[in-house]
Amino acid sequence: MPCKNRNTPPNYNRVVPFKRLPVRLLFCLLFLSFSVAGLAQEGGGRVLLVLPFDNRTGQANLDWVGESFSEIIDQRLSSAGYLTISRDDRDYAMDHLGLPLGFRPSRATTIRIAQTLDAEFVIVGHFTMQGDRVTTQAQVLQVNQLRMSKPVEESNDLPHLLTLENTIAWDSARQIDPKFQVALSTFVAASQNIKLDSYENYIRGISTQNPDEKIKSLKAAVATTPAYTAALLALGKAQYANRDFDGAASTLGKIPVSNPSALEANFYRGLARFNFAKYAEAETAFGFVASRLPLPEVVNDQGVAQARQKKDGTALLQRASNADPQDPDYHYNVALSLRRRGNLQGARIEAEQAVKLRPNDNEAKLLAAVLAGTQAPPGFDPQERMRRTYSEAGVRQAAFQLDQLRQAKNEELPPAARAETLAISGNEYLSSGLLLEAEREFQQAILTDPRSSTAHLGLAQVRERSGNTEEARTEAAQSVQLKPTAAAYLVLARVDLQNKQLAVSASDVGNALKLEPKNTAAAALRDTLKARGQTLP
């Protein structure tokens, strides 16, 4: 389908809902980059849309369950390496097609929605309930071939809804890619610390259009599960939209910087601190985001925050303008910054460019006139313009592209070096608690070089954390066989200790200490075993 761009009138005083942004342009840019880089994958692309599951229970109070299926599947397949289309994108498509929110589309309408968002796969499904037992069916539509997969069916008790949804997510991943390697236990482990009532409140919170109900539900979700990152992000954004800037900054500040949500969280935290005139804190928050993903709107806001502190933000503002030279606001900001530096000629050129790009911009026209020699009106003190819209889909797209480009670059390396690079990436994910992403990298490393002891060790640690002790033992033993390390022996020691094999665990700890006599984790296990009456051999 041809790429279309739709202009949105500027509004500098409020957050623009994402559904009014040019979503199709973002995805067209993505596909253009894929074409140039030759990154299309066999069997289709990686852009995926998950629709809410149809509630066939006859109980309207369970509609949230249908929404929750799409939420979990979206999260898990995003972690599995797909570019999933968010709820806001989906709502945009529904609005674009004149469909009401909550509308359950037919197959033909589903295809139209997918084509509007250039999705290559769509996951649809429904659920029923008998007593406390939830049964669901899901299917994958491959859009370019108009082919629907065979339905997969799973069931579980309502208290284990998250396990059910993670299982369906895993089934769907396997339907799209039969060679998909990540284990079911890793999918299930991704939700292991979330309580069901927190999850229900989170889904109700993100689904409602009522701001007060949204904040109430999300606060309840966080109260029960304080480290629930998705709920913290949604609550912080809702507080920001409700102009509770101090509350938003506090909530968003609780999201760990190692979490992928930290980028979006710190953008809105920066806006919240800016609106509270805490410009130094705003600059720090924007700087954190820009250091990891230097989008022009983030770099611009970092420069504006500097300017509010009487610092020279010209370099940052110029970077933003260079990155997006068709944006009149960035030229306007550069013009103001150059004017403060005394570079009137450069400022005039930038102001005139801003007017050229947006002829009805009266502020820019007045600035250009003043720079051309017109008498400035009383109280003339223009300020740089902030960008108050964060395109979460745009950021995910950019991160996805970077990941694809990284993979393409890795393909140029010899197998052993490529596997080591993948294992390093997996360990970075693992240190952030992102088990699914970590396993994805470790599995790919092992496929690339089956003799990578680092990858087998990483996979053993993923298995251990997800509660799959037998496979953790297998992978750790394989790592030891390829290259003995204290870390691999310690995985074996912990698994043996959990299985009450104290003598075997003591032997593992002894081997670890021979390799690393000062290893504190090994010393701690030795003390644990001693307290249980087991000494090292």
C-alpha positions in Angstrom: 0.0 0.0 0.0 1.3 3.5 -0.7 2.7 5.5 2.2 0.6 8.4 3.2 1.4 11.4 5.4 -1.2 13.5 7.2 -0.4 16.8 8.7 -1.5 17.5 12.3 -1.9 21.2 13.3 0.6 22.2 15.9 -0.5 22.6 19.5 2.2 23.7 22.0 0.1 23.5 25.2 -1.0 19.9 25.5 0.0 16.4 24.8 -1.2 15.2 21.5 -2.8 11.7 21.6 -0.7 9.3 19.6 -3.6 8.3 17.4 -3.3 11.7 15.7 0.4 11.1 14.8 1.3 9.9 11.2 1.6 6.3 12.2 1.6 5.0 8.6 4.6 7.2 7.8 6.5 5.6 10.7 5.8 2.1 9.5 6.5 3.0 5.8 9.9 4.3 6.9 10.5 1.1 8.7 9.8 -1.0 5.6 11.9 1.3 3.5 14.9 0.7 5.8 14.3 -3.0 5.6 14.3 -2.9 1.8 17.5 -1.0 1.7 19.3 -3.1 4.3 17.9 -6.4 3.0 16.6 -7.5 6.3 13.3 -9.1 5.3 13.1 -12.5 6.9 12.1 -15.8 5.2 8.4 -16.4 5.5 7.3 -12.8 6.0 8.0 -9.8 8.1 8.0 -9.0 11.8 5.2 -6.5 12.2 2.4 -7.9 14.3 -1.0 -6.8 15.5 -2.9 -8.4 18.4 -6.6 -7.7 18.7 -8.5 -8.1 22.0 -10.0 -11.5 22.4 -13.8 -11.8 22.0 -15.6 -12.4 25.3 -18.1 -15.2 24.7 -19.0 -15.8 28.4 -22.0 -13.5 28.3 -20.6 -11.6 31.3 -19.7 -8.0 30.4 -17.7 -7.7 33.6 -15.2 -10.1 32.0 -14.5 -7.8 29.0 -11.2 -6.9 30.7 -10.0 -10.5 30.2 -10.3 -10.1 26.4 -8.2 -6.9 26.6 -5.7 -8.7 28.8 -5.0 -11.4 26.2 -3.9 -8.8 23.6 -1.8 -7.0 26.2 0.2 -10.1 27.3 0.6 -11.4 23.8 1.8 -8.0 22.6 4.3 -7.8 25.4 5.7 -11.3 25.0 6.0 -11.2 21.2 7.6 -7.8 21.4 10.2 -9.3 23.7 10.6 -12.2 21.3 11.7 -9.9 18.5 8.6 -8.8 16.7 7.5 -5.2 16.1 4.1 -5.3 17.8 1.5 -2.6 17.1 0.5 -0.9 20.4 -3.0 -0.3 21.7 -2.8 3.4 20.7 -1.9 2.4 17.1 -4.8 0.0 17.0 -7.2 2.6 18.3 -5.8 5.0 15.6 -6.7 2.4 13.0 -10.1 1.9 14.3 -10.8 5.6 14.4 -9.3 6.0 10.9 -11.8 3.4 9.6 -14.7 4.9 11.5 -15.0 2.0 13.9 -16.0 2.5 17.6 -13.6 1.5 20.4 -14.5 -1.9 21.6 -15.7 -3.0 18.2 -15.0 -6.7 17.5 -14.1 -6.9 13.8 -15.0 -9.5 11.2 -12.2 -11.2 9.3 -12.6 -8.7 6.4 -12.5 -5.8 8.8 -9.5 -7.3 10.6 -7.7 -7.4 7.3 -8.5 -3.8 6.6 -7.2 -2.8 10.1 -4.0 -4.8 9.4 -3.5 -3.2 6.0 -4.0 0.3 7.5 -1.1 -0.4 9.9 0.9 -2.5 7.5 0.8 -5.5 9.9 2.0 -8.8 8.4 0.5 -11.0 11.1 -2.7 -10.6 13.2 -3.5 -12.6 16.2 -7.2 -13.0 17.0 -9.1 -15.2 19.5 -11.9 -15.7 21.9 -12.5 -17.1 25.3 -15.3 -18.8 27.2 -15.7 -19.7 30.9 -17.3 -22.5 32.8 -17.2 -22.2 36.5 -13.7 -20.9 37.3 -12.2 -22.5 34.1 -11.2 -20.2 31.3 -10.8 -21.7 27.8 -9.4 -19.8 24.9 -8.8 -20.3 21.2 -6.3 -18.2 19.1 -5.4 -18.0 15.5 -2.8 -16.2 13.4 -3.8 -14.5 10.2 -0.9 -14.1 7.7 -2.1 -11.0 6.0 -0.1 -11.1 2.7 -1.4 -14.6 2.0 -4.8 -14.1 3.6 -4.2 -17.4 5.4 -5.6 -18.2 8.8 -3.7 -20.8 11.0 -5.4 -23.7 12.7 -6.8 -22.6 16.1 -4.8 -23.5 19.2 -6.8 -24.1 22.4 -5.6 -23.8 26.0 -7.4 -23.7 29.3 -6.6 -22.9 32.9 -8.3 -21.7 36.1 -9.0 -18.0 36.4 -6.4 -17.5 39.2 -3.8 -18.8 36.7 -5.0 -16.4 33.9 -1.5 -15.0 33.3 -0.1 -18.5 32.9 -2.8 -19.2 30.3 -2.2 -16.0 28.4 1.6 -16.6 28.4 1.0 -20.1 27.0 -1.2 -18.7 24.2 1.5 -16.1 23.5 4.0 -18.9 23.2 1.7 -21.0 21.0 1.2 -18.0 18.7 4.9 -17.4 18.4 5.4 -21.1 17.4 2.6 -20.8 14.9 4.3 -17.8 13.2 7.7 -19.3 13.4 7.8 -23.1 14.0 11.6 -22.8 14.6 11.0 -20.5 17.6 13.4 -21.7 20.3 12.4 -19.8 23.5 10.9 -22.1 26.1 7.4 -21.9 27.4 8.7 -21.7 31.0 10.5 -18.4 30.1 7.2 -16.9 28.8 5.4 -17.9 32.0 8.2 -16.6 34.2 7.9 -13.1 32.7 4.7 -12.6 34.8 5.6 -14.6 37.9 5.8 -11.6 40.2 2.5 -10.0 39.1 -0.6 -10.6 41.3 -3.9 -11.3 39.5 -5.8 -8.4 41.2 -2.9 -6.1 40.2 -3.1 -7.3 36.7 -6.9 -6.9 36.5 -6.7 -3.3 37.8 -3.9 -2.6 35.3 -6.0 -3.8 32.4 -9.0 -1.9 33.6 -6.9 1.2 34.0 -5.4 1.2 30.5 -8.7 0.3 28.9 -11.0 3.0 30.4 -11.4 6.4 28.9 -12.3 8.0 32.2 -9.2 9.8 33.7 -10.3 9.4 37.3 -11.2 5.7 36.9 -7.9 5.2 35.1 -5.8 6.7 37.9 -7.8 4.9 40.6 -7.4 1.5 38.9 -3.7 2.0 38.2 -3.0 3.2 41.7 -4.7 0.0 43.0 -2.5 -2.1 40.6 0.7 -0.5 41.9 -0.4 -0.7 45.6 -0.7 -4.5 45.3 2.4 -5.0 43.2 4.8 -2.0 43.8 7.4 -3.1 41.2 4.8 -3.6 38.4 6.7 -1.6 35.7 3.9 -1.5 33.1 1.4 -0.2 35.7 3.9 2.4 37.0 4.4 3.7 33.5 0.7 3.9 32.7 0.0 5.6 36.1 2.8 8.1 35.6 1.5 9.0 32.2 -2.1 9.3 33.4 -1.0 11.6 36.3 0.9 13.7 33.8 -2.1 14.0 31.5 -4.1 15.0 34.6 -1.5 17.7 35.3 -0.3 16.1 38.5 3.2 16.8 37.6 4.8 16.1 40.9 3.0 12.8 41.3 3.9 11.8 37.8 7.6 12.5 38.3 7.5 10.5 41.6 5.8 7.5 40.0 7.9 7.4 36.8 11.1 7.7 38.9 10.4 4.3 40.4 11.0 2.6 37.1 14.5 1.1 37.0 16.8 2.6 34.4 17.6 -0.9 33.2 14.0 -1.5 32.1 13.1 -0.8 28.5 10.2 1.4 29.7 12.7 3.7 31.3 13.1 5.7 28.1 9.4 6.6 27.9 9.2 7.0 31.6 12.1 9.5 31.7 10.7 11.5 28.8 7.5 12.1 30.6 9.4 12.6 33.9 11.4 15.3 32.1 8.2 17.0 31.0 6.7 16.8 34.5 9.8 18.3 36.1 10.0 21.0 33.3 6.4 21.9 34.0 7.3 22.2 37.7 10.2 24.6 36.7 12.7 21.9 37.9 14.8 22.5 34.8 18.0 20.8 35.9 16.1 17.6 36.8 14.3 17.8 33.4 17.6 18.1 31.6 18.9 15.0 33.4 15.8 13.0 32.5 15.9 14.1 28.8 19.7 13.5 28.7 19.2 9.9 29.9 16.8 9.2 27.1 18.9 11.0 24.5 22.0 9.0 25.5 20.3 5.8 24.6 18.0 6.8 21.7 18.8 10.4 20.4 15.4 11.2 18.9 15.1 14.8 17.8 12.2 15.6 20.1 14.2 14.4 23.1 17.4 16.2 22.1 15.3 19.3 21.5 13.8 19.2 25.0 17.1 18.6 26.6 18.4 21.8 24.8 15.3 23.8 25.9 15.8 22.6 29.5 19.4 23.9 29.3 18.2 27.3 27.9 15.7 27.7 30.8 18.7 27.4 33.1 20.5 30.2 31.2 22.8 27.7 29.6 23.8 27.6 26.0 21.6 24.9 24.4 22.5 25.7 20.8 24.4 22.5 20.1 21.6 20.3 21.2 18.9 22.4 19.4 21.0 22.3 16.3 21.3 18.6 16.5 17.5 18.2 16.7 17.1 20.5 13.7 19.7 18.6 11.7 18.0 15.3 12.5 14.6 16.7 11.3 15.2 19.7 9.1 11.6 19.8 8.0 10.4 20.7 11.5 9.8 24.5 11.8 9.8 24.4 15.6 13.4 23.2 15.6 14.5 26.0 13.3 12.6 28.5 15.5 14.5 27.2 18.6 17.8 27.5 16.9 17.0 31.0 15.8 16.3 32.0 19.4 19.4 30.4 20.7 21.7 32.0 18.0 20.1 35.4 18.8 21.1 35.0 22.4 24.6 34.3 21.3 24.7 37.4 19.2 24.7 35.6 15.9 21.9 37.6 14.3 22.6 36.7 10.7 22.4 32.9 11.5 19.3 33.5 13.7 17.6 35.4 10.8 18.2 32.5 8.4 16.8 30.0 10.9 13.7 32.1 11.6 13.0 32.6 7.9 13.3 28.9 7.4 10.7 28.3 10.2 8.3 30.7 8.5 8.9 29.1 5.1 8.0 25.7 6.6 5.0 27.1 8.5 3.8 30.3 6.9 1.0 30.9 9.4 3.3 30.8 12.4 2.9 34.4 13.7 5.6 34.0 16.5 8.1 32.9 13.9 7.2 35.8 11.6 7.5 38.3 14.3 10.9 36.9 15.3 12.1 37.0 11.7 10.9 40.6 11.4 12.8 41.7 14.5 15.9 39.9 13.3 15.6 41.8 10.0 15.5 45.1 11.8 11.9 45.7 12.8 11.4 47.3 16.2 10.6 44.7 18.8 7.2 45.2 20.6 7.2 45.9 24.3 7.9 42.8 26.4 9.2 40.8 23.5 10.8 37.7 25.1 10.2 34.6 23.0 11.0 31.2 24.5 12.2 28.0 22.9 9.4 25.5 22.2 9.1 22.1 23.9 8.1 18.9 22.3 5.5 17.3 24.6 4.6 14.2 22.5 6.5 11.0 22.9 5.9 8.5 20.1 6.2 5.2 22.0 5.6 3.3 18.7 8.3 5.4 17.0 10.7 4.6 19.8 9.9 0.9 19.6 10.3 1.1 15.8 13.7 2.8 16.1 14.9 0.3 18.7 13.6 -2.6 16.5 15.5 -1.2 13.5 18.7 -0.8 15.5 18.4 -4.4 16.7 17.9 -5.6 13.1 20.9 -3.6 11.9 22.9 -5.0 14.8 22.0 -8.5 13.7 22.9 -7.8 10.1 26.3 -6.4 11.2 26.8 -9.5 13.4 26.2 -11.7 10.3 29.5 -10.4 8.9 31.5 -11.9 11.9 32.9 -15.5 12.1 30.6 -17.9 13.9 32.5 -17.9 17.2 32.8 -14.1 17.3 29.1 -13.8 16.3 28.0 -16.2 19.1 30.1 -14.3 21.6 28.5 -11.0 20.6 25.1 -12.5 21.0 26.0 -14.0 24.4 27.2 -10.6 25.6 23.9 -9.1 24.6 22.0 -11.9 26.3 23.9 -11.3 29.5 23.0 -7.6 29.4 19.3 -8.6 29.1 19.8 -11.1 31.9 21.3 -8.5 34.3 18.2 -6.4 33.7 15.9 -9.3 34.5 14.6 -9.6 30.9 14.6 -13.4 30.7 12.8 -13.7 27.4 15.1 -11.3 25.6 18.1 -13.0 27.1 17.1 -16.5 26.1 16.4 -15.2 22.5 20.0 -14.1 22.3 21.5 -17.2 24.0 19.5 -19.5 21.7 20.7 -17.7 18.6 24.3 -17.8 19.9 24.1 -21.6 20.4 22.6 -22.0 16.9 25.5 -20.0 15.6 28.2 -21.8 17.6 27.0 -24.9 19.6 30.4 -24.8 21.4 29.8 -21.4 23.0 30.2 -22.1 26.7 29.1 -18.6 27.6 25.8 -19.0 25.7 25.1 -22.4 27.4 25.9 -20.8 30.8 23.5 -17.9 30.1 20.8 -20.3 29.0 21.3 -22.3 32.2 20.9 -19.1 34.2 17.7 -18.3 32.4 16.3 -21.8 33.0 17.3 -21.5 36.7 15.4 -18.3 37.1 12.3 -19.6 35.3 12.2 -22.6 37.6 13.2 -25.2 34.9 15.9 -26.8 37.1 16.4 -29.9 35.0 17.2 -28.0 31.8 19.3 -25.5 33.9 21.4 -28.5 35.1 21.7 -29.8 31.5 22.9 -26.4 30.1 25.3 -25.7 33.0 26.8 -29.2 32.6 27.3 -28.5 28.9 29.0 -25.2 29.7 31.3 -26.9 32.2 32.2 -29.6 29.6 33.1 -26.9 27.1 34.9 -24.6 29.5 34.8 -25.0 33.3 33.9 -21.8 35.1 32.9 -20.9 38.6 29.6 -19.4 37.4 28.6 -22.7 35.7 29.5 -24.8 38.7 27.5 -22.5 40.9 24.4 -23.0 38.8 24.9 -26.8 39.3 25.4 -26.2 43.0 22.2 -24.2 43.5 20.2 -26.8 41.5 21.6 -29.7 43.5 21.0 -27.8 46.8 17.4 -27.2 45.7 17.0 -30.9 45.0 18.6 -31.7 48.4 21.6 -33.3 46.9 23.9 -31.8 49.5 27.0 -33.9 48.8 26.9 -33.2 45.0 26.2 -29.5 45.7 29.3 -29.4 48.0 31.4 -30.9 45.2 30.1 -28.3 42.8 31.0 -25.5 45.2 34.4 -27.0 45.8 35.1 -26.9 42.0 33.9 -23.3 41.8 36.3 -22.3 44.6 39.2 -24.1 43.0 38.7 -21.9 40.0 37.9 -18.7 41.9 39.0 -18.9 45.6 37.6 -15.5 46.4 34.2 -16.0 44.8 31.7 -14.6 47.3 28.7 -16.5 45.9 30.6 -19.7 46.3 31.7 -18.9 49.8 28.1 -18.1 50.7 26.9 -21.5 49.3 29.7 -23.2 51.3 28.4 -21.6 54.5 24.9 -22.6 53.7 25.9 -26.2 53.2 28.0 -26.2 56.4 24.9 -24.9 58.3 23.1 -28.0 57.0 25.9 -30.3 58.1 27.6 -30.8 54.8 31.3 -29.9 54.4 33.2 -29.6 51.2 35.2 -32.6 50.0 
